[in-house]
C-alpha cells in the first residue's frame, strides 16, 4: 500500500494540491491563484480553463517538491468551491462561457420570478434550500437563455454541466477521451436540483427551470472509486473522494457525530452542524444540506449557515480601497485602535445570506464620524465576520435545539488572533483551532482514503484530531450586548437597497 494520499482543493481564489501522510501531516503542497473576473456590478466569473491549467501546475509542483511518483499515492480526493456553475462542450471539452461563481447575483430577476409563483421557499421541502442567486440551478438557466444556440446543443446532449468538481474529474480522467462525468451527493445538494430524500435529480424542478437532464453528472457517494487519473504525474492513481469544500472541512474536523459542528473562515464563512441520518428543516434561515455519504453507508445530513463575504472583505480592502498591501496586514492595522470607534461594516456585496436571504441587500459602512480612521475600518471589517457568525450560531441552536459549547474553527482567517479573540468574546464561548488547519483538503483526503482502504474507518480519523489553540471569552456582557445591538441595527440599513 502506498504511504500517501493526495488532495486537490479547488477554491474560490486559488487551487492547491496537498499530499498527506496517514496521520494527516503535510508532506508537500503547491498553490496558485486564478483571476477574479467582474464584468458588471454583481457579476463574478472564473475562467474554467485557467482553473484547469492551475490544477495541472499545482499537482505537478507538489509531486516534484515531495520527490513523489504516482506509485506513492494510494488515492486522490477532490474538494471544491460549491455552486459555481461550469458548462462545457462534450466533444471539444471547451467551456461554453466563463464559470458563474457562487457569489454572482445576475440571476436576481429569476429568483423574483420563481418566488412570485410560490414563495422563496417553494423548493425548500425537496432541496433544503431557498430560492437564491447562490445556487447552481438558476445559473444554468441563465446561461441556457443568454448564450445563442446553447439550449439547442444542451437538448441534443452536446453540453455538460457540473460544479467545479465535475469539470475537473472529467478532465483528470481523460476529458474527451473517456472522461468520467460524476458528482457526489454533497455537491449535488448545492445545485437546488437534487431531492434530499431520494438523492436523485428532481425531474419536477428540472422541468420548472427548463434544464435538460442529459447535461447533469451522475450522483455518487462522497467516497468511492470513480476512475483513474490520466495526468502524467499521477497517471493511474484512483480518484476516490469528492466533497464540497464546507462538507470536506466538516470531515477534516472529524465531526462525525450528530451535534458536532465546525466553522470555516475563508472567502465566505460557513458553519455546518452534523444532524445525522435525518435532514432537519430550518425555520431560522439556515440550509438543510447533505454532509457526506461514505460508500454504501447511509447518507448524513447537516444544517448550514452560509455567509457570503468574510475573508473576501479583507481582499476588497486590499485590492479596491488599497487600505493594505497584503491581506496579512489587516490584523496589525486593526490593532492600532482599541475598539471599532462606533464603526460597523456590513459586507452585503452579494446580498445577505444566512439567516436573512435578502438578495437585494447591499453593503454599508455605518457609524462614521470624523474620529474614524483606517484602523477603525480595518477593525470593523474583522468584527463583521464575528458578528455574522454569531447570528448563524444563534439560528443553528434555535433550529437544532443543540447548544454549541465550543466552536471548532478552520480556514485562512483563523491565524488572525484579534479576530479569533473577538469571536470568542462576541459568542461568549471558547473558540478552538485544530493542529492541522488545512481541514478542507484533509477531508477530501480522508474520503478518498476510506474508499481504497487506506483508512479503516472514522474512529481512526477521529484519533488524528488535536487542538492547537483555544481562545476564551474575556468581554463583559454589557459591552457584548451593546456591540451586537448596534450590529443588528447596521444590518437593517442594507435591506432592500436594490429596488
MARLUM-877617 format. One record per residue (C-alpha): residue in one letter; x, y, z. Coordinates in pm, whole numbers, padded with zeros to 5 digits, always signed. Last residue first. Layout:
BEGIN
AXYZ;...
REM end
This chain:
BEGIN
X-03539+04821-00599;X-03187+04725-00486;X-03117+04863-00136;X-03396+04648+00006;X-03217+04584+00338;X-02865+04715+00398;X-02963+04955+00679;X-03114+04665+00874;X-02765+04520+00915;X-02644+04836+01092;X-02912+04796+01361;X-02812+04435+01416;X-02451+04547+01458;X-02556+04815+01709;X-02730+04551+01921;X-02428+04321+01895;X-02192+04585+02028;X-02423+04679+02317;X-02479+04315+02417;X-02107+04236+02426;X-02024+04551+02620;X-02288+04474+02883;X-02184+04106+02899;X-01822+04173+02990;X-01560+04058+02739;X-01294+03792+02812;X-01422+03492+02615;X-01172+03205+02575;X-00945+03140+02274;X-00814+02783+02236;X-00505+02675+02043;X-00364+02373+01857;X-00625+02112+01947;X-00590+01759+01808;X-00779+01544+01556;X-00593+01229+01444;X-00790+00988+01665;X-01111+01099+01495;X-00979+00968+01162;X-00915+00623+01310;X-01268+00616+01451;X-01397+00716+01105;X-01289+00392+00943;X-01005+00163+00840;X-00806+00424+00648;X-00607+00346+00333;X-00889+00105+00248;X-00945+00246-00102;X-01271+00432-00035;X-01169+00544+00315;X-00857+00711+00176;X-01051+00917-00076;X-01290+01048+00189;X-00998+01122+00427;X-00804+01305+00155;X-01108+01520+00078;X-01140+01599+00450;X-00770+01686+00468;X-00807+01934+00182;X-01080+02116+00374;X-00906+02073+00711;X-00587+02254+00619;X-00559+02371+00983;X-00398+02059+01126;X-00346+02134+01498;X-00710+02238+01534;X-00826+02590+01631;X-01079+02620+01913;X-01315+02905+02004;X-01446+02910+02360;X-01786+03063+02441;X-01929+03410+02489;X-02011+03442+02117;X-01899+03807+02099;X-01591+03740+02311;X-01488+03413+02145;X-01516+03577+01803;X-01329+03882+01929;X-01043+03654+02036;X-01044+03478+01698;X-01047+03807+01507;X-00759+03960+01703;X-00556+03638+01676;X-00578+03615+01297;X-00445+03268+01213;X-00805+03151+01194;X-00860+03363+00880;X-00735+03105+00630;X-00973+02828+00723;X-01058+02634+01038;X-01270+02666+01351;X-01427+02439+01610;X-01676+02638+01820;X-01730+02522+02178;X-02034+02454+02393;X-02266+02460+02094;X-02615+02435+02239;X-02833+02189+02045;X-03207+02255+01995;X-03140+02209+01623;X-03323+02504+01469;X-03276+02752+01757;X-02912+02650+01804;X-02849+02699+01436;X-03010+03043+01430;X-02796+03154+01726;X-02481+03021+01562;X-02569+03199+01236;X-02613+03537+01404;X-02291+03484+01599;X-02105+03407+01276;X-02223+03735+01122;X-02093+03930+01421;X-01756+03752+01405;X-01707+03826+01036;X-01813+04189+01073;X-01557+04225+01354;X-01277+04184+01103;X-01415+04458+00876;X-01491+04686+01173;X-01128+04651+01283;X-01000+04752+00941;X-01237+05050+00920;X-01140+05155+01274;X-00770+05132+01187;X-00811+05341+00875;X-00965+05628+01076;X-01292+05724+01246;X-01296+06039+01464;X-01458+06250+01190;X-01760+06024+01229;X-01879+05705+01056;X-02146+05496+01227;X-02237+05276+00932;X-02040+05121+00646;X-02287+04958+00409;X-02303+04662+00172;X-02602+04575-00045;X-02932+04397+00018;X-03147+04285-00278;X-03054+03918-00241;X-03204+03905+00107;X-03154+03557+00249;X-03168+03671+00615;X-03005+03392+00825;X-02797+03324+00630;X-02711+03501+00302;X-02725+03879+00263;X-02679+04036-00079;X-02370+03974-00288;X-02177+04275-00155;X-02361+04257+00179;X-02042+04341+00366;X-02191+04506+00680;X-01919+04732+00822;X-01983+04888+01163;X-01797+05193+01302;X-01857+05312+01660;X-01487+05359+01725;X-01425+04993+01637;X-01219+04930+01950;X-00873+04988+02094;X-00717+05109+01770;X-00381+05020+01611;X-00474+04652+01632;X-00695+04675+01324;X-00387+04774+01124;X-00180+04488+01267;X-00453+04231+01195;X-00519+04359+00842;X-00154+04326+00735;X-00192+03956+00642;X-00414+04057+00349;X-00119+04232+00186;X-00078+04592+00068;X-00341+04743+00298;X-00604+05014+00256;X-00573+04987-00122;X-00951+05055-00140;X-01025+04802-00415;X-00749+04542-00384;X-00658+04538-00015;X-00990+04644+00139;X-01161+04409-00104;X-00927+04123-00008;X-01017+04181+00359;X-01385+04171+00262;X-01327+03846+00071;X-01216+03691+00400;X-01573+03740+00524;X-01835+03775+00247;X-02108+03526+00159;X-02213+03384+00497;X-02368+03037+00483;X-02525+02875+00791;X-02553+02504+00734;X-02758+02227+00888;X-02618+01887+00806;X-02712+01548+00665;X-02550+01206+00671;X-02615+00949+00398;X-02635+00585+00500;X-02328+00368+00434;X-02275+00220+00087;X-01956+00416+00028;X-01925+00715+00261;X-02205+00968+00220;X-02142+01328+00322;X-02294+01641+00479;X-02605+01670+00261;X-02785+02001+00307;X-03055+02178+00505;X-02983+02548+00479;X-03036+02804+00755;X-03283+03093+00773;X-03445+03023+01109;X-03714+02763+01042;X-03475+02502+00908;X-03583+02152+00810;X-03370+01884+00979;X-03247+01609+00747;X-03230+01262+00902;X-02920+01040+00907;X-02714+01255+01141;X-02752+01627+01215;X-02387+01730+01165;X-02368+02107+01213;X-02201+02323+00949;X-02093+02686+00984;X-01969+02851+00665;X-01785+03180+00628;X-01703+03341+00295;X-01368+03382+00126;X-01244+03165+00412;X-01334+03120+00777;X-01469+02767+00820;X-01693+02690+01120;X-01725+02338+01257;X-02001+02140+01424;X-02070+01822+01622;X-02433+01764+01722;X-02474+01437+01534;X-02141+01254+01538;X-01891+01251+01250;X-01734+01592+01305;X-01379+01472+01232;X-01253+01828+01157;X-01148+01706+00812;X-01499+01565+00763;X-01660+01901+00843;X-01395+02072+00629;X-01489+01846+00338;X-01854+01940+00385;X-01751+02303+00351;X-01542+02241+00040;X-01788+02023-00146;X-01673+01664-00115;X-01540+01415-00369;X-01326+01111-00290;X-01195+00818-00494;X-00974+00937-00777;X-00761+00628-00823;X-00398+00689-00927;X-00330+00554-01277;X-00135+00857-01401;X-00046+01100-01121;X+00240+01295-01284;X+00121+01213-01637;X-00244+01320-01597;X-00472+01023-01672;X-00622+00988-01324;X-00820+00670-01254;X-01195+00642-01213;X-01482+00698-00970;X-01350+00494-00675;X-01595+00577-00396;X-01619+00813-00100;X-01860+01103-00149;X-02119+00863-00293;X-02239+00918-00648;X-02471+01144-00849;X-02432+01108-01226;X-02350+01438-01395;X-02618+01662-01546;X-02650+01783-01902;X-02879+01494-02009;X-03138+01612-01754;X-03220+01912-01976;X-03278+02228-01767;X-03605+02417-01821;X-03608+02558-01464;X-03957+02423-01393;X-03882+02099-01579;X-03561+02041-01384;X-03757+02115-01064;X-04010+01846-01149;X-03747+01594-01254;X-03567+01615-00919;X-03215+01479-00968;X-03156+01191-00728;X-03055+01168-00361;X-03407+01030-00293;X-03481+01228+00025;X-03272+01538-00043;X-03407+01577-00397;X-03131+01723-00612;X-03180+02028-00836;X-03104+02311-00594;X-02741+02281-00713;X-02593+02257-00364;X-02724+01906-00288;X-02536+01779-00593;X-02210+01893-00434;X-02268+01691-00117;X-02416+01394-00305;X-02109+01347-00522;X-02050+01446-00884;X-01991+01246-01200;X-01897+01279-01568;X-01599+01043-01617;X-01365+01140-01904;X-01344+00889-02189;X-01115+01057-02441;X-01293+01395-02448;X-01178+01451-02089;X-00948+01170-01980;X-00995+01108-01608;X-00845+01440-01497;X-01065+01648-01730;X-01393+01484-01626;X-01280+01498-01264;X-01204+01868-01303;X-01540+01960-01455;X-01735+01750-01205;X-01561+01905-00903;X-01608+02258-01043;X-01986+02229-01035;X-02100+02045-01341;X-02288+02084-01662;X-02232+01912-01996;X-02335+02026-02344;X-02377+01814-02660;X-02680+01613-02543;X-02910+01746-02817;X-03107+01940-02553;X-02784+02109-02448;X-02693+02198-02805;X-03037+02351-02866;X-03015+02542-02539;X-02671+02674-02629;X-02769+02822-02966;X-02721+03182-02857;X-02589+03214-02500;X-02840+03402-02283;X-03121+03158-02203;X-02911+02847-02148;X-02660+03052-01948;X-02933+03196-01724;X-03088+02853-01665;X-02753+02708-01562;X-02703+02998-01318;X-03057+02937-01189;X-02964+02583-01094;X-02623+02645-00937;X-02712+02800-00601;X-02633+03143-00457;X-02874+03360-00661;X-03136+03241-00416;X-03455+03037-00392;X-03448+02874-00052;X-03266+02544+00001;X-03345+02213+00174;X-03396+02053-00168;X-03742+01895-00155;X-03909+02096+00122;X-03708+02407+00031;X-03842+02417-00326;X-04121+02678-00277;X-03920+02854-00004;X-03890+03192-00179;X-04262+03194-00246;X-04476+03010-00497;X-04514+03199-00824;X-04362+03528-00711;X-04059+03340-00578;X-03993+03197-00925;X-03980+03537-01092;X-03802+03708-00802;X-03524+03449-00806;X-03501+03475-01186;X-03460+03853-01158;X-03174+03802-00909;X-02996+03569-01152;X-02707+03814-01205;X-02604+03789-00838;X-02266+03610-00859;X-02116+03490-00528;X-02137+03121-00629;X-01927+03190-00938;X-02056+03173-01295;X-01793+02982-01492;X-01681+03164-01805;X-01858+03056-02120;X-01908+02746-02338;X-01618+02572-02163;X-01404+02365-02404;X-01401+01985-02377;X-01428+01958-02755;X-01697+01690-02791;X-01890+01731-02462;X-01883+02111-02478;X-01864+02277-02138;X-02088+02435-01876;X-01942+02529-01536;X-02155+02654-01247;X-02007+02766-00914;X-02241+02621-00650;X-01952+02483-00441;X-01585+02574-00434;X-01413+02239-00447;X-01282+01929-00279;X-01118+01642-00465;X-00965+01326-00320;X-00669+01137-00464;X-00569+00776-00397;X-00295+00548-00265;X-00024+00789-00379;X+00342+00682-00388;X+00308+00491-00717;X+00217+00817-00894;X+00565+00948-00819;X+00691+01166-00540;X+01003+01377-00494;X+00797+01584-00245;X+00850+01908-00438;X+00803+01728-00771;X+00463+01590-00666;X+00361+01929-00530;X+00473+02107-00848;X+00300+01867-01089;X-00027+01877-00897;X-00006+02255-00866;X+00050+02303-01239;X-00221+02067-01362;X-00478+02233-01138;X-00363+02581-01240;X-00427+02489-01605;X-00772+02350-01521;X-00853+02670-01327;X-00739+02877-01626;X-00964+02668-01849;X-01257+02738-01617;X-01207+03116-01643;X-01387+03243-01333;X-01680+03482-01307;X-01843+03723-01062;X-02128+03954-01165;X-02277+04190-00905;X-02161+04505-01084;X-02054+04406-01436;X-01775+04201-01599;X-01609+04115-01263;X-01347+03841-01324;X-01148+03701-01031;X-00828+03560-01176;X-00661+03242-01052;X-00432+03183-00756;X-00172+02908-00731;X-00088+02661-00454;X+00161+02378-00404;X+00196+02133-00117;X+00422+01858+00013;X+00431+01611+00300;X+00151+01762+00511;X+00065+01561+00823;X-00273+01388+00828;X-00157+01084+01025;X-00151+00863+00713;X+00070+01105+00522;X-00074+01399+00334;X-00002+01535-00014;X-00156+01874-00089;X-00263+02018-00424;X-00395+02371-00416;X-00615+02590-00637;X-00685+02956-00567;X-00947+03229-00522;X-01277+03045-00492;X-01123+02712-00401;X-01003+02398-00579;X-00850+02171-00315;X-00693+01866-00481;X-00599+01614-00214;X-00335+01343-00241;X-00295+01047-00005;X+00037+00893+00099;X+00213+00574+00205;X+00141+00346-00089;X+00000+00000+00000;
REM end
